[in-house]
Amino acid sequence: MGWSSLPVWATFPGTRGFFMTDKPWYVPTPCVMVCTLDDNDVCLGCYRTADEIGEWVDADAARRDAILEAADTRMLQAGREA
């Protein structure tokens, strides 16, 4: 059994303490608890689309990285610094 198959400790925003996860990777959520969607279904807090927010829980690390890249692009297009 390699390191990547071991559970990891992870923290989650808005919670206290640590939680075990059996996922060999962990990309924390970009959620900043400003869950308001604009007319294009983009969150004004984290700049993920509603679909991206919904798929986050089951997304692997590569998909999460792609979601973060897209959110950063949206944030820059909105005139905010990533």
SEBA-719911 format. One record per residue: residue number from 1; x, y, z of N, C-alpha, C in turn. Coordinates in steps of 0.2 Angstrom, whole numbers, plus 2048, in hexadecimal, padded with zeros to 3 digits. Atoms other than C-alpha are relative to their C-alpha. Layout:
SEBA-719911
<node pos="NUM" n_u="X" n_v="Y" n_w="Z" ca_u="X" ca_v="Y" ca_w="Z" c_u="X" c_v="Y" c_w="Z"/>
...
//
This chain:
SEBA-719911
<node pos="1" n_u="804" n_v="7FA" n_w="800" ca_u="800" ca_v="800" ca_w="800" c_u="805" c_v="806" c_w="800"/>
<node pos="2" n_u="7FC" n_v="7F9" n_w="800" ca_u="808" ca_v="811" ca_w="7FB" c_u="7FD" c_v="805" c_w="803"/>
<node pos="3" n_u="802" n_v="7FA" n_w="7FD" ca_u="806" ca_v="822" ca_w="802" c_u="7F9" c_v="802" c_w="7FD"/>
<node pos="4" n_u="806" n_v="7FD" n_w="803" ca_u="7F9" ca_v="827" ca_w="7F6" c_u="7F9" c_v="7FC" c_w="801"/>
<node pos="5" n_u="806" n_v="804" n_w="7FF" ca_u="7ED" ca_v="819" ca_w="7FB" c_u="7FE" c_v="801" c_w="808"/>
<node pos="6" n_u="802" n_v="7FF" n_w="7F9" ca_u="7ED" ca_v="81E" ca_w="80E" c_u="7FB" c_v="806" c_w="801"/>
<node pos="7" n_u="805" n_v="7FA" n_w="7FF" ca_u="7DF" ca_v="829" ca_w="815" c_u="804" c_v="806" c_w="802"/>
<node pos="8" n_u="7FD" n_v="7FA" n_w="7FE" ca_u="7E4" ca_v="83B" ca_w="818" c_u="7FB" c_v="804" c_w="805"/>
<node pos="9" n_u="803" n_v="7FC" n_w="7FC" ca_u="7DF" ca_v="847" ca_w="825" c_u="7FE" c_v="807" c_w="7FC"/>
<node pos="10" n_u="802" n_v="7FA" n_w="804" ca_u="7D5" ca_v="856" ca_w="81E" c_u="7FC" c_v="805" c_w="805"/>
<node pos="11" n_u="805" n_v="7FB" n_w="7FD" ca_u="7CD" ca_v="866" ca_w="825" c_u="7FB" c_v="803" c_w="7FB"/>
<node pos="12" n_u="806" n_v="7FE" n_w="804" ca_u="7BD" ca_v="86D" ca_w="81E" c_u="7FE" c_v="807" c_w="802"/>
<node pos="13" n_u="802" n_v="7F9" n_w="7FE" ca_u="7B9" ca_v="880" ca_w="81E" c_u="7F9" c_v="800" c_w="804"/>
<node pos="14" n_u="806" n_v="800" n_w="7FC" ca_u="7AC" ca_v="884" ca_w="82B" c_u="7FF" c_v="7FB" c_w="805"/>
<node pos="15" n_u="800" n_v="806" n_w="7FB" ca_u="7B0" ca_v="875" ca_w="836" c_u="806" c_v="801" c_w="805"/>
<node pos="16" n_u="7FA" n_v="800" n_w="7FB" ca_u="7BB" ca_v="872" ca_w="845" c_u="803" c_v="7F9" c_w="800"/>
<node pos="17" n_u="7FD" n_v="807" n_w="7FF" ca_u="7C7" ca_v="864" ca_w="846" c_u="802" c_v="7FE" c_w="7F9"/>
<node pos="18" n_u="7FE" n_v="803" n_w="806" ca_u="7CD" ca_v="858" ca_w="839" c_u="7FC" c_v="7FA" c_w="7FF"/>
<node pos="19" n_u="804" n_v="805" n_w="802" ca_u="7C4" ca_v="84B" ca_w="82F" c_u="804" c_v="7FB" c_w="7FC"/>
<node pos="20" n_u="7FD" n_v="805" n_w="804" ca_u="7CA" ca_v="83B" ca_w="827" c_u="7FD" c_v="7FF" c_w="7F9"/>
<node pos="21" n_u="803" n_v="801" n_w="806" ca_u="7C8" ca_v="839" ca_w="815" c_u="804" c_v="7FA" c_w="7FC"/>
<node pos="22" n_u="7FC" n_v="806" n_w="803" ca_u="7CC" ca_v="829" ca_w="80B" c_u="802" c_v="802" c_w="7F9"/>
<node pos="23" n_u="7FE" n_v="7FE" n_w="807" ca_u="7D0" ca_v="833" ca_w="7FB" c_u="808" c_v="801" c_w="800"/>
<node pos="24" n_u="7F9" n_v="7FF" n_w="800" ca_u="7E2" ca_v="832" ca_w="7F7" c_u="803" c_v="807" c_w="7FE"/>
<node pos="25" n_u="7FE" n_v="7F9" n_w="802" ca_u="7E2" ca_v="844" ca_w="7F2" c_u="7FB" c_v="805" c_w="804"/>
<node pos="26" n_u="805" n_v="7FC" n_w="7FC" ca_u="7DA" ca_v="853" ca_w="7FA" c_u="802" c_v="807" c_w="7FD"/>
<node pos="27" n_u="800" n_v="7F9" n_w="802" ca_u="7D7" ca_v="864" ca_w="7F1" c_u="7FA" c_v="803" c_w="804"/>
<node pos="28" n_u="805" n_v="7FD" n_w="7FC" ca_u="7CE" ca_v="86F" ca_w="7FD" c_u="7FB" c_v="805" c_w="7FC"/>
<node pos="29" n_u="805" n_v="7FC" n_w="803" ca_u="7BE" ca_v="878" ca_w="7F8" c_u="801" c_v="807" c_w="800"/>
<node pos="30" n_u="7FF" n_v="7F9" n_w="800" ca_u="7BF" ca_v="88A" ca_w="7F2" c_u="7FB" c_v="804" c_w="803"/>
<node pos="31" n_u="806" n_v="7FD" n_w="7FD" ca_u="7AF" ca_v="88E" ca_w="7FB" c_u="802" c_v="805" c_w="805"/>
<node pos="32" n_u="7FF" n_v="7FB" n_w="7FB" ca_u="7AF" ca_v="89E" ca_w="804" c_u="7FA" c_v="802" c_w="804"/>
<node pos="33" n_u="807" n_v="7FF" n_w="7FC" ca_u="79D" ca_v="89D" ca_w="80B" c_u="7FC" c_v="806" c_w="7FE"/>
<node pos="34" n_u="804" n_v="7FB" n_w="803" ca_u="796" ca_v="8AA" ca_w="7FF" c_u="7FD" c_v="7FD" c_w="7FA"/>
<node pos="35" n_u="803" n_v="804" n_w="805" ca_u="78B" ca_v="89E" ca_w="7F6" c_u="7FA" c_v="804" c_w="7FD"/>
<node pos="36" n_u="805" n_v="7FC" n_w="804" ca_u="782" ca_v="8AA" ca_w="7EA" c_u="801" c_v="7FF" c_w="7F9"/>
<node pos="37" n_u="7FF" n_v="801" n_w="807" ca_u="780" ca_v="8A6" ca_w="7D8" c_u="7FD" c_v="806" c_w="7FC"/>
<node pos="38" n_u="802" n_v="7FB" n_w="805" ca_u="77F" ca_v="8B3" ca_w="7CA" c_u="7FC" c_v="7FD" c_w="7FB"/>
<node pos="39" n_u="804" n_v="802" n_w="806" ca_u="775" ca_v="8B3" ca_w="7BA" c_u="802" c_v="7FA" c_w="7FC"/>
<node pos="40" n_u="7FD" n_v="805" n_w="804" ca_u="781" ca_v="8A7" ca_w="7B2" c_u="801" c_v="7F9" c_w="805"/>
<node pos="41" n_u="7FF" n_v="806" n_w="7FB" ca_u="780" ca_v="89A" ca_w="7C1" c_u="808" c_v="800" c_w="802"/>
<node pos="42" n_u="7F9" n_v="800" n_w="7FD" ca_u="792" ca_v="89F" ca_w="7C7" c_u="7FF" c_v="803" c_w="807"/>
<node pos="43" n_u="800" n_v="7FE" n_w="7F9" ca_u="795" ca_v="8A1" ca_w="7DA" c_u="804" c_v="807" c_w="800"/>
<node pos="44" n_u="7FC" n_v="7FA" n_w="7FF" ca_u="79A" ca_v="8B3" ca_w="7DF" c_u="805" c_v="7FF" c_w="805"/>
<node pos="45" n_u="7FA" n_v="801" n_w="7FA" ca_u="7A5" ca_v="8AC" ca_w="7ED" c_u="806" c_v="7FC" c_w="7FD"/>
<node pos="46" n_u="7FB" n_v="805" n_w="802" ca_u="7AF" ca_v="89E" ca_w="7E5" c_u="801" c_v="800" c_w="7F8"/>
<node pos="47" n_u="800" n_v="800" n_w="807" ca_u="7AB" ca_v="8A1" ca_w="7D2" c_u="800" c_v="7F9" c_w="7FD"/>
<node pos="48" n_u="801" n_v="806" n_w="803" ca_u="7A7" ca_v="88F" ca_w="7CF" c_u="7F9" c_v="800" c_w="7FD"/>
<node pos="49" n_u="807" n_v="800" n_w="802" ca_u="797" ca_v="88B" ca_w="7C5" c_u="7FC" c_v="7FB" c_w="804"/>
<node pos="50" n_u="804" n_v="805" n_w="7FC" ca_u="789" ca_v="882" ca_w="7CD" c_u="801" c_v="7F9" c_w="7FE"/>
<node pos="51" n_u="7FE" n_v="807" n_w="802" ca_u="78D" ca_v="872" ca_w="7C3" c_u="807" c_v="7FE" c_w="803"/>
<node pos="52" n_u="7FA" n_v="802" n_w="7FD" ca_u="79F" ca_v="873" ca_w="7C9" c_u="800" c_v="7FF" c_w="808"/>
<node pos="53" n_u="801" n_v="800" n_w="7F9" ca_u="79A" ca_v="876" ca_w="7DB" c_u="7FD" c_v="7F9" c_w="802"/>
<node pos="54" n_u="804" n_v="807" n_w="7FF" ca_u="78E" ca_v="866" ca_w="7DA" c_u="805" c_v="7FA" c_w="7FF"/>
<node pos="55" n_u="7FC" n_v="806" n_w="801" ca_u="79C" ca_v="85B" ca_w="7D3" c_u="806" c_v="800" c_w="804"/>
<node pos="56" n_u="7F9" n_v="7FF" n_w="7FC" ca_u="7AA" ca_v="861" ca_w="7DF" c_u="801" c_v="7FA" c_w="804"/>
<node pos="57" n_u="800" n_v="805" n_w="7FB" ca_u="7A6" ca_v="853" ca_w="7EC" c_u="803" c_v="7FA" c_w="7FC"/>
<node pos="58" n_u="7FE" n_v="806" n_w="803" ca_u="7A9" ca_v="845" ca_w="7DF" c_u="806" c_v="801" c_w="7FB"/>
<node pos="59" n_u="7FB" n_v="7FF" n_w="805" ca_u="7B6" ca_v="84D" ca_w="7D4" c_u="807" c_v="7FE" c_w="803"/>
<node pos="60" n_u="7F9" n_v="802" n_w="7FE" ca_u="7C8" ca_v="846" ca_w="7D4" c_u="804" c_v="807" c_w="800"/>
<node pos="61" n_u="7FC" n_v="7FA" n_w="7FF" ca_u="7D7" ca_v="852" ca_w="7D7" c_u="801" c_v="803" c_w="7F9"/>
<node pos="62" n_u="7FF" n_v="7FD" n_w="807" ca_u="7DA" ca_v="855" ca_w="7C4" c_u="7FA" c_v="804" c_w="7FF"/>
<node pos="63" n_u="806" n_v="7FC" n_w="802" ca_u="7C8" ca_v="85A" ca_w="7C2" c_u="7FF" c_v="806" c_w="805"/>
<node pos="64" n_u="801" n_v="7FA" n_w="7FB" ca_u="7C8" ca_v="865" ca_w="7D2" c_u="805" c_v="806" c_w="7FE"/>
<node pos="65" n_u="7FB" n_v="7FB" n_w="802" ca_u="7D8" ca_v="86E" ca_w="7CB" c_u="7FD" c_v="803" c_w="7FA"/>
<node pos="66" n_u="803" n_v="7FD" n_w="806" ca_u="7CF" ca_v="871" ca_w="7BB" c_u="7FA" c_v="805" c_w="802"/>
<node pos="67" n_u="805" n_v="7FC" n_w="7FE" ca_u="7C0" ca_v="878" ca_w="7C4" c_u="803" c_v="807" c_w="803"/>
<node pos="68" n_u="7FC" n_v="7FA" n_w="7FD" ca_u="7CC" ca_v="884" ca_w="7CE" c_u="803" c_v="804" c_w="7FB"/>
<node pos="69" n_u="7FD" n_v="7FC" n_w="805" ca_u="7D4" ca_v="889" ca_w="7BE" c_u="7FB" c_v="805" c_w="7FD"/>
<node pos="70" n_u="806" n_v="7FC" n_w="803" ca_u="7C3" ca_v="88E" ca_w="7B6" c_u="7FE" c_v="805" c_w="805"/>
<node pos="71" n_u="802" n_v="7FB" n_w="7FB" ca_u="7BE" ca_v="897" ca_w="7C6" c_u="804" c_v="806" c_w="800"/>
<node pos="72" n_u="7FB" n_v="7FA" n_w="800" ca_u="7CE" ca_v="8A1" ca_w="7C6" c_u="7FF" c_v="804" c_w="7FA"/>
<node pos="73" n_u="801" n_v="7FC" n_w="806" ca_u="7CB" ca_v="8A6" ca_w="7B4" c_u="7FA" c_v="804" c_w="801"/>
<node pos="74" n_u="806" n_v="7FC" n_w="7FF" ca_u="7B9" ca_v="8AB" ca_w="7B8" c_u="801" c_v="806" c_w="805"/>
<node pos="75" n_u="7FF" n_v="7FB" n_w="7FB" ca_u="7BF" ca_v="8B5" ca_w="7C7" c_u="804" c_v="806" c_w="7FD"/>
<node pos="76" n_u="7FC" n_v="7FB" n_w="803" ca_u="7CD" ca_v="8BE" ca_w="7BD" c_u="7FB" c_v="804" c_w="7FB"/>
<node pos="77" n_u="804" n_v="7FD" n_w="804" ca_u="7C0" ca_v="8C2" ca_w="7B0" c_u="7FB" c_v="805" c_w="803"/>
<node pos="78" n_u="805" n_v="7FB" n_w="7FC" ca_u="7B4" ca_v="8CA" ca_w="7BD" c_u="804" c_v="805" c_w="803"/>
<node pos="79" n_u="7FC" n_v="7FB" n_w="7FD" ca_u="7C3" ca_v="8D5" ca_w="7C2" c_u="802" c_v="7FF" c_w="807"/>
<node pos="80" n_u="7FD" n_v="802" n_w="7FA" ca_u="7C8" ca_v="8CC" ca_w="7D2" c_u="806" c_v="7FD" c_w="800"/>
<node pos="81" n_u="7F9" n_v="803" n_w="800" ca_u="7D9" ca_v="8C6" ca_w="7D7" c_u="7FF" c_v="7F9" c_w="802"/>
<node pos="82" n_u="800" n_v="807" n_w="7FE" ca_u="7DB" ca_v="8B3" ca_w="7D7" c_u="804" c_v="7FF" c_w="806"/>
//
